[in-house]
């Protein structure tokens, strides 16, 4: 009998404690309309700040990439001028071949510059795609410059 009374008392106390905990959780988690508005405003301001930061990073990335790439294109132009100077002393047959190959490199370099200059900002995803493709093309052009040699004939 004592055991039954103890069990009943324990269950009553336990259910009372659970009820109190649930009631306090409900009352403390309820926000007033003003608090909800304040929370929404603060989240909107935070989201706006995050958007501005990400957008600024995106624009800075574009600017830095364009500067770095313009430097590579300028370096390619210097190599083209050097190639042209070296072909001046080549034999007639070789000179024609070299001039043709230099013209191809020069045209590709001009196209890359035009492609970079024509790029307009239209979203980070599009920028990442453009940047990856453009970088690959610039690397290919760099390899073509590396592989081009003028033999003293």
Z-matrix of the N, CA and C atoms (Angstrom, degrees):
N
C 1 1.428
C 2 1.525 1 110.20
N 3 1.336 2 116.18 1 -42.69
C 4 1.452 3 119.26 2 178.86
C 5 1.521 4 110.58 3 -61.31
N 6 1.306 5 113.90 4 -38.13
C 7 1.457 6 118.85 5 -179.85
C 8 1.521 7 110.41 6 -64.13
N 9 1.322 8 118.30 7 -40.41
C 10 1.457 9 123.31 8 179.63
C 11 1.526 10 110.50 9 -65.43
N 12 1.324 11 117.81 10 -43.03
C 13 1.463 12 121.76 11 179.03
C 14 1.529 13 109.26 12 -64.82
N 15 1.321 14 115.90 13 -42.59
C 16 1.466 15 120.08 14 179.62
C 17 1.536 16 110.21 15 -62.16
N 18 1.307 17 118.12 16 -43.23
C 19 1.457 18 122.95 17 -179.98
C 20 1.515 19 110.52 18 -64.70
N 21 1.336 20 117.79 19 -43.75
C 22 1.455 21 121.74 20 178.11
C 23 1.525 22 110.91 21 -63.30
N 24 1.295 23 116.69 22 -44.50
C 25 1.466 24 121.52 23 179.80
C 26 1.525 25 109.53 24 -63.65
N 27 1.301 26 117.80 25 -43.86
C 28 1.463 27 121.76 26 -179.99
C 29 1.523 28 110.57 27 -63.55
N 30 1.344 29 118.06 28 -41.68
C 31 1.458 30 119.59 29 179.51
C 32 1.514 31 111.57 30 -67.95
N 33 1.329 32 117.99 31 -37.11
C 34 1.462 33 120.98 32 178.07
C 35 1.529 34 109.77 33 -64.97
N 36 1.309 35 115.68 34 -45.51
C 37 1.471 36 119.86 35 178.88
C 38 1.538 37 111.42 36 -63.67
N 39 1.302 38 115.79 37 -42.17
C 40 1.459 39 120.17 38 -179.81
C 41 1.523 40 110.82 39 -65.20
N 42 1.321 41 118.15 40 -44.55
C 43 1.463 42 119.99 41 179.54
C 44 1.522 43 110.61 42 -67.61
N 45 1.325 44 117.95 43 -34.40
C 46 1.463 45 121.39 44 176.09
C 47 1.525 46 110.83 45 -65.26
N 48 1.315 47 117.10 46 -42.85
C 49 1.465 48 121.38 47 179.43
C 50 1.526 49 110.55 48 -64.42
N 51 1.305 50 116.43 49 -41.54
C 52 1.470 51 120.54 50 178.81
C 53 1.520 52 110.01 51 -64.72
N 54 1.325 53 117.09 52 -41.03
C 55 1.468 54 120.82 53 178.73
C 56 1.516 55 110.94 54 -62.28
N 57 1.307 56 116.50 55 -43.18
C 58 1.477 57 120.55 56 178.82
C 59 1.523 58 110.62 57 -63.50
N 60 1.323 59 117.59 58 -44.22
C 61 1.470 60 121.59 59 178.77
C 62 1.523 61 111.62 60 -61.79
N 63 1.319 62 116.95 61 -43.39
C 64 1.461 63 120.67 62 179.02
C 65 1.524 64 111.35 63 -64.85
N 66 1.315 65 116.94 64 -43.19
C 67 1.462 66 120.93 65 -179.83
C 68 1.526 67 110.38 66 -63.62
N 69 1.328 68 116.78 67 -43.06
C 70 1.467 69 118.66 68 -179.48
C 71 1.525 70 110.82 69 -68.02
N 72 1.317 71 117.98 70 -35.91
C 73 1.463 72 121.06 71 177.81
C 74 1.521 73 111.02 72 -64.83
N 75 1.325 74 115.93 73 -40.78
C 76 1.467 75 120.11 74 179.92
C 77 1.524 76 110.54 75 -65.74
N 78 1.312 77 117.20 76 -45.33
C 79 1.471 78 120.50 77 -177.33
C 80 1.527 79 112.32 78 -69.44
N 81 1.316 80 118.12 79 -36.89
C 82 1.472 81 119.24 80 -178.30
C 83 1.516 82 111.75 81 -78.65
N 84 1.324 83 119.11 82 -24.41
C 85 1.464 84 120.42 83 -179.23
C 86 1.520 85 112.75 84 -85.72
N 87 1.276 86 118.32 85 -14.25
C 88 1.464 87 121.10 86 179.92
C 89 1.519 88 109.27 87 -77.70
N 90 1.314 89 115.24 88 126.65
C 91 1.457 90 120.41 89 176.38
C 92 1.513 91 108.59 90 -103.72
N 93 1.295 92 114.69 91 151.33
C 94 1.448 93 118.30 92 174.75
C 95 1.514 94 108.25 93 -77.24
N 96 1.312 95 116.33 94 168.60
C 97 1.459 96 120.66 95 179.07
C 98 1.523 97 111.00 96 -59.71
N 99 1.317 98 117.29 97 -39.49
C 100 1.469 99 121.33 98 -179.52
C 101 1.524 100 110.80 99 -65.36
N 102 1.329 101 116.40 100 -40.04
C 103 1.466 102 119.42 101 178.72
C 104 1.526 103 110.85 102 -65.32
N 105 1.325 104 116.42 103 -38.96
C 106 1.461 105 119.86 104 178.54
C 107 1.525 106 110.69 105 -64.61
N 108 1.322 107 116.94 106 -41.02
C 109 1.460 108 120.82 107 178.61
C 110 1.529 109 110.28 108 -64.47
N 111 1.343 110 115.92 109 -44.09
C 112 1.470 111 119.92 110 178.42
C 113 1.523 112 110.96 111 -60.90
N 114 1.337 113 116.52 112 -42.96
C 115 1.471 114 120.37 113 178.36
C 116 1.529 115 110.75 114 -62.78
N 117 1.317 116 116.72 115 -42.18
C 118 1.467 117 120.82 116 179.88
C 119 1.522 118 110.74 117 -64.72
N 120 1.343 119 116.14 118 -42.05
C 121 1.476 120 119.80 119 178.47
C 122 1.519 121 110.65 120 -62.91
N 123 1.311 122 115.73 121 -44.30
C 124 1.459 123 119.15 122 -178.99
C 125 1.525 124 111.30 123 -64.86
N 126 1.333 125 117.34 124 -38.67
C 127 1.468 126 120.41 125 176.95
C 128 1.530 127 111.03 126 -67.03
N 129 1.327 128 116.82 127 -36.57
C 130 1.467 129 120.51 128 178.41
C 131 1.523 130 110.80 129 -66.62
N 132 1.315 131 116.64 130 -42.17
C 133 1.474 132 120.70 131 178.26
C 134 1.520 133 109.54 132 -63.59
N 135 1.318 134 117.01 133 -43.52
C 136 1.465 135 121.45 134 179.56
C 137 1.533 136 110.74 135 -63.31
N 138 1.317 137 116.85 136 -42.82
C 139 1.472 138 120.86 137 178.88
C 140 1.523 139 110.18 138 -64.45
N 141 1.321 140 117.15 139 -39.94
C 142 1.463 141 121.49 140 178.55
C 143 1.523 142 110.71 141 -64.10
N 144 1.331 143 116.78 142 -42.43
C 145 1.465 144 120.91 143 177.74
C 146 1.526 145 110.79 144 -63.42
N 147 1.325 146 116.62 145 -42.61
C 148 1.472 147 120.69 146 178.14
C 149 1.526 148 110.75 147 -62.78
N 150 1.337 149 116.26 148 -42.92
C 151 1.458 150 120.45 149 178.64
C 152 1.523 151 110.46 150 -61.22
N 153 1.334 152 116.91 151 -45.87
C 154 1.470 153 120.54 152 179.72
C 155 1.522 154 111.44 153 -61.74
N 156 1.320 155 116.89 154 -39.81
C 157 1.465 156 120.90 155 179.77
C 158 1.530 157 110.33 156 -65.29
N 159 1.319 158 116.57 157 -46.56
C 160 1.469 159 121.10 158 -179.76
C 161 1.532 160 110.02 159 -64.25
N 162 1.320 161 117.07 160 -41.26
C 163 1.462 162 121.11 161 179.65
C 164 1.533 163 110.58 162 -64.87
N 165 1.325 164 116.55 163 -40.61
C 166 1.463 165 120.62 164 178.19
C 167 1.534 166 110.79 165 -63.75
N 168 1.328 167 116.65 166 -42.07
C 169 1.470 168 121.12 167 177.45
C 170 1.527 169 110.44 168 -62.55
N 171 1.319 170 116.51 169 -40.85
C 172 1.468 171 122.39 170 178.70
C 173 1.524 172 110.72 171 -61.56
N 174 1.328 173 117.04 172 -47.82
C 175 1.472 174 121.00 173 -179.72
C 176 1.522 175 111.25 174 -66.56
N 177 1.321 176 117.18 175 -37.06
C 178 1.467 177 121.33 176 177.17
C 179 1.522 178 110.19 177 -65.84
N 180 1.327 179 117.05 178 -40.28
C 181 1.464 180 121.37 179 177.98
C 182 1.529 181 110.53 180 -60.68
N 183 1.331 182 116.48 181 -43.58
C 184 1.466 183 120.58 182 178.80
C 185 1.523 184 110.12 183 -62.01
N 186 1.321 185 116.01 184 -47.53
C 187 1.468 186 120.55 185 -178.42
C 188 1.527 187 111.33 186 -61.29
N 189 1.334 188 116.80 187 -46.31
C 190 1.469 189 120.67 188 179.64
C 191 1.528 190 111.44 189 -63.30
N 192 1.322 191 116.08 190 -43.18
C 193 1.463 192 120.04 191 -179.94
C 194 1.527 193 110.70 192 -61.97
N 195 1.341 194 115.89 193 -43.12
C 196 1.467 195 119.69 194 179.89
C 197 1.528 196 110.97 195 -63.69
N 198 1.327 197 117.59 196 -39.47
C 199 1.465 198 120.98 197 179.01
C 200 1.535 199 110.52 198 -65.26
N 201 1.326 200 115.97 199 -47.42
C 202 1.466 201 120.56 200 -179.44
C 203 1.528 202 110.96 201 -61.89
N 204 1.316 203 116.02 202 -43.21
C 205 1.461 204 120.45 203 -178.35
C 206 1.523 205 111.23 204 -69.65
N 207 1.319 206 117.09 205 -38.05
C 208 1.470 207 120.72 206 177.30
C 209 1.527 208 109.65 207 -61.19
N 210 1.320 209 117.29 208 -37.63
C 211 1.467 210 120.99 209 177.52
C 212 1.533 211 110.44 210 -64.65
N 213 1.324 212 117.12 211 -39.93
C 214 1.471 213 120.62 212 178.09
C 215 1.529 214 110.62 213 -66.08
N 216 1.320 215 116.22 214 -40.88
C 217 1.471 216 120.57 215 179.46
C 218 1.529 217 109.84 216 -64.85
N 219 1.340 218 116.69 217 -40.81
C 220 1.467 219 120.59 218 176.70
C 221 1.530 220 110.97 219 -63.11
N 222 1.327 221 116.70 220 -40.04
C 223 1.468 222 120.65 221 177.41
C 224 1.528 223 110.01 222 -63.90
N 225 1.330 224 116.76 223 -38.62
C 226 1.467 225 120.03 224 176.87
C 227 1.528 226 110.48 225 -63.09
N 228 1.333 227 116.95 226 -39.56
C 229 1.466 228 120.54 227 177.97
C 230 1.529 229 111.26 228 -62.24
N 231 1.315 230 116.96 229 -37.99
C 232 1.479 231 120.52 230 177.01
C 233 1.532 232 110.53 231 -65.26
N 234 1.329 233 116.40 232 -40.71
C 235 1.468 234 119.72 233 178.30
C 236 1.530 235 110.03 234 -65.49
N 237 1.316 236 117.49 235 -38.47
C 238 1.463 237 120.97 236 178.35
C 239 1.523 238 109.78 237 -61.74
N 240 1.333 239 116.50 238 -45.27
C 241 1.469 240 120.39 239 178.20
C 242 1.532 241 110.23 240 -61.02
N 243 1.322 242 116.49 241 -39.96
C 244 1.462 243 121.01 242 178.54
C 245 1.531 244 110.54 243 -65.86
N 246 1.327 245 117.51 244 -43.13
C 247 1.457 246 121.27 245 177.65
C 248 1.530 247 110.71 246 -60.08
N 249 1.329 248 115.88 247 -43.39
C 250 1.466 249 120.05 248 -179.89
C 251 1.525 250 110.89 249 -62.42
N 252 1.312 251 116.73 250 -40.25
C 253 1.464 252 120.55 251 179.15
C 254 1.531 253 110.36 252 -65.18
N 255 1.305 254 116.86 253 -39.45
C 256 1.465 255 120.80 254 -179.11
C 257 1.529 256 112.03 255 -70.43
N 258 1.327 257 117.89 256 -30.50
C 259 1.464 258 120.00 257 -178.69
C 260 1.521 259 112.06 258 -75.92
N 261 1.307 260 117.62 259 -15.32
C 262 1.462 261 120.88 260 -178.60
C 263 1.526 262 111.17 261 -59.11
N 264 1.318 263 117.17 262 -32.74
C 265 1.467 264 120.08 263 -177.93
C 266 1.528 265 113.20 264 -96.15
N 267 1.305 266 118.29 265 4.43
C 268 1.466 267 121.15 266 -179.28
C 269 1.527 268 110.13 267 -78.59
N 270 1.329 269 114.71 268 158.72
C 271 1.468 270 120.15 269 176.65
C 272 1.520 271 109.23 270 -64.34
N 273 1.335 272 115.42 271 159.33
C 274 1.460 273 122.06 272 -173.33
C 275 1.537 274 112.39 273 -55.36
N 276 1.336 275 117.89 274 -47.73
C 277 1.460 276 121.14 275 -177.69
C 278 1.535 277 110.68 276 -66.02
N 279 1.296 278 115.59 277 -44.58
C 280 1.467 279 120.13 278 -179.59
C 281 1.520 280 110.33 279 -68.48
N 282 1.320 281 115.48 280 -37.46
C 283 1.460 282 120.34 281 -178.75
C 284 1.535 283 110.51 282 -60.57
N 285 1.322 284 117.39 283 -43.83
C 286 1.462 285 121.24 284 179.40
C 287 1.527 286 110.27 285 -61.46
N 288 1.333 287 115.97 286 -42.70
C 289 1.467 288 120.32 287 178.82
C 290 1.526 289 110.48 288 -62.98
N 291 1.316 290 116.78 289 -47.87
C 292 1.464 291 120.99 290 -179.15
C 293 1.528 292 111.33 291 -62.09
N 294 1.313 293 116.17 292 -42.72
C 295 1.467 294 119.60 293 -179.36
C 296 1.530 295 110.85 294 -62.96
N 297 1.319 296 115.72 295 -37.24
C 298 1.469 297 120.09 296 177.85
C 299 1.526 298 110.68 297 -65.31
N 300 1.320 299 116.26 298 -44.73
C 301 1.472 300 120.94 299 179.46
C 302 1.530 301 111.52 300 -66.25
N 303 1.323 302 116.13 301 -39.28
C 304 1.469 303 120.46 302 177.75
C 305 1.524 304 109.64 303 -64.56
N 306 1.322 305 116.73 304 -40.48
C 307 1.469 306 120.55 305 179.39
C 308 1.527 307 110.87 306 -61.31
N 309 1.331 308 116.77 307 -38.40
C 310 1.465 309 120.88 308 178.26
C 311 1.537 310 109.98 309 -64.34
N 312 1.331 311 116.11 310 -45.93
C 313 1.464 312 119.82 311 178.93
C 314 1.531 313 110.97 312 -63.33
N 315 1.311 314 115.69 313 -42.31
C 316 1.458 315 120.38 314 -178.90
C 317 1.534 316 110.62 315 -63.87
N 318 1.322 317 117.05 316 -43.10
C 319 1.463 318 121.09 317 179.58
C 320 1.526 319 111.03 318 -63.34
N 321 1.319 320 116.20 319 -43.29
C 322 1.473 321 120.23 320 179.31
C 323 1.529 322 109.67 321 -63.36
N 324 1.314 323 117.39 322 -39.53
C 325 1.461 324 121.59 323 178.95
C 326 1.535 325 110.55 324 -64.17
N 327 1.332 326 116.29 325 -41.79
C 328 1.468 327 121.35 326 177.59
C 329 1.526 328 110.31 327 -63.35
N 330 1.322 329 116.75 328 -42.00
C 331 1.468 330 121.26 329 179.21
C 332 1.526 331 111.53 330 -63.62
N 333 1.322 332 116.48 331 -39.76
C 334 1.464 333 119.85 332 179.40
C 335 1.527 334 110.60 333 -65.39
N 336 1.319 335 116.45 334 -41.27
C 337 1.469 336 120.20 335 178.16
C 338 1.526 337 109.96 336 -62.87
N 339 1.319 338 116.93 337 -44.98
C 340 1.466 339 121.00 338 179.85
C 341 1.536 340 111.16 339 -62.84
N 342 1.318 341 115.98 340 -40.80
C 343 1.464 342 120.54 341 179.54
C 344 1.532 343 110.56 342 -63.47
N 345 1.328 344 116.26 343 -41.71
C 346 1.460 345 120.60 344 179.20
C 347 1.525 346 110.81 345 -67.12
N 348 1.327 347 116.37 346 -44.09
C 349 1.466 348 120.67 347 -179.57
C 350 1.525 349 111.89 348 -65.20
N 351 1.314 350 117.09 349 -31.37
C 352 1.466 351 121.55 350 -176.87
C 353 1.529 352 112.73 351 -80.52
N 354 1.327 353 117.05 352 -14.16
C 355 1.468 354 118.97 353 -177.34
C 356 1.524 355 110.16 354 -63.17
N 357 1.325 356 115.17 355 130.55
C 358 1.459 357 121.47 356 176.35
C 359 1.517 358 108.41 357 -116.57
N 360 1.309 359 115.69 358 140.42
C 361 1.459 360 120.92 359 -179.17
C 362 1.526 361 109.69 360 -63.41
N 363 1.320 362 115.09 361 120.61
C 364 1.464 363 118.74 362 176.90
C 365 1.523 364 111.55 363 -146.75
N 366 1.309 365 114.94 364 48.50
C 367 1.456 366 120.14 365 174.28
C 368 1.508 367 113.60 366 106.93
N 369 1.318 368 114.92 367 144.57
C 370 1.457 369 121.55 368 -176.63
C 371 1.530 370 112.38 369 -62.43
N 372 1.318 371 117.36 370 -40.39
C 373 1.465 372 120.11 371 -179.41
C 374 1.533 373 110.50 372 -62.57
N 375 1.331 374 116.46 373 -46.53
C 376 1.469 375 120.27 374 178.33
C 377 1.524 376 110.51 375 -63.67
N 378 1.332 377 116.55 376 -36.81
C 379 1.461 378 120.23 377 178.68
C 380 1.523 379 110.72 378 -63.15
N 381 1.316 380 116.77 379 -44.74
C 382 1.465 381 120.33 380 -178.96
C 383 1.532 382 110.63 381 -62.36
N 384 1.317 383 117.13 382 -39.30
C 385 1.468 384 121.08 383 177.87
C 386 1.526 385 109.78 384 -65.75
N 387 1.338 386 116.08 385 -48.55
C 388 1.467 387 120.69 386 179.39
C 389 1.527 388 110.31 387 -58.74
N 390 1.327 389 116.38 388 -47.06
C 391 1.463 390 121.27 389 -177.02
C 392 1.531 391 111.22 390 -61.51
N 393 1.314 392 117.30 391 -42.52
C 394 1.467 393 120.95 392 179.96
C 395 1.528 394 110.79 393 -64.61
N 396 1.331 395 116.86 394 -46.34
C 397 1.465 396 120.42 395 179.94
C 398 1.523 397 110.93 396 -66.04
N 399 1.320 398 116.39 397 -43.32
C 400 1.462 399 120.85 398 -178.46
C 401 1.530 400 110.09 399 -65.27
N 402 1.316 401 117.25 400 -42.31
C 403 1.470 402 121.39 401 178.58
C 404 1.530 403 110.72 402 -61.07
N 405 1.332 404 115.48 403 -42.42
C 406 1.467 405 119.56 404 178.39
C 407 1.532 406 110.07 405 -61.29
N 408 1.348 407 116.64 406 -45.07
C 409 1.466 408 120.55 407 179.31
C 410 1.527 409 111.66 408 -64.26
N 411 1.328 410 116.87 409 -39.13
C 412 1.469 411 120.13 410 178.21
C 413 1.529 412 110.65 411 -66.45
N 414 1.324 413 116.71 412 -38.40
C 415 1.471 414 119.89 413 177.27
C 416 1.522 415 110.86 414 -64.39
N 417 1.334 416 116.86 415 -40.61
C 418 1.462 417 120.73 416 176.91
C 419 1.518 418 110.59 417 -62.40
N 420 1.331 419 116.45 418 -42.39
C 421 1.465 420 120.40 419 178.46
C 422 1.533 421 110.42 420 -64.97
N 423 1.319 422 116.22 421 -40.63
C 424 1.468 423 120.29 422 176.89
C 425 1.525 424 111.58 423 -59.90
N 426 1.327 425 116.25 424 -40.45
C 427 1.471 426 120.42 425 177.26
C 428 1.529 427 110.62 426 -64.97
N 429 1.321 428 116.81 427 -39.67
C 430 1.465 429 120.15 428 178.43
C 431 1.532 430 110.33 429 -62.42
N 432 1.312 431 117.09 430 -40.00
C 433 1.472 432 120.32 431 177.06
C 434 1.522 433 110.46 432 -65.73
N 435 1.336 434 116.61 433 -40.99
C 436 1.462 435 120.40 434 179.99
C 437 1.524 436 111.46 435 -63.92
N 438 1.318 437 115.93 436 -38.59
C 439 1.465 438 121.04 437 -175.94
C 440 1.521 439 113.04 438 -80.10
N 441 1.321 440 117.21 439 -12.99
C 442 1.472 441 120.59 440 -178.64
C 443 1.519 442 108.24 441 -81.78
N 444 1.318 443 115.02 442 122.32
C 445 1.465 444 119.60 443 176.89
C 446 1.524 445 109.04 444 -132.38
N 447 1.298 446 114.36 445 149.01
C 448 1.456 447 120.45 446 176.92
C 449 1.508 448 107.14 447 -112.35
N 450 1.332 449 114.77 448 120.14
C 451 1.454 450 120.34 449 179.85
C 452 1.512 451 108.96 450 -89.45
N 453 1.268 452 115.12 451 138.08
C 454 1.470 453 118.90 452 176.39
C 455 1.523 454 108.39 453 -77.80
N 456 1.302 455 113.75 454 102.40
C 457 1.475 456 118.91 455 -178.44
C 458 1.493 457 109.74 456 -112.00
